[in-house]
Amino acid sequence: MEHWKVTENEDSIIITCSGHDKTEKYVAAVRKFELCVARRPGAFRVIADLCEMTGYESAARQAWQQAFRESRRVMRTVVFVGARSTGIRMGAAVVGAVAGVPVRFVDEWSEIND
């Protein structure tokens, strides 16, 4: 199962998480995120699609925190989509707070540009 997917469009880097990654597949996803950041000419938004996420390991949260912290000067905001469980929402909020990046939660993709 592919737990992590990192893609990008004109103004965003999109991180999609599915299931509960109990392996270390997040390492490759964080590295891809860092490569996307390095190619960006200016500020961008991060969209984290957590609609299908069922859990996470502390090491994965810490790796994303570090990656976001290192990129915070060029990250406008992080939008978390579909973080339905309390634990996932709390973990996502911690990632943004520790990294020092503005965070927004939405339930659906259609709410992103509201």
Helices and strands as residue ranges (DSSP letters): E 4-8, E 12-20, H 26-39, E 44-55, H 58-71, E 75-81, H 86-99, E 103-106, G 109-111
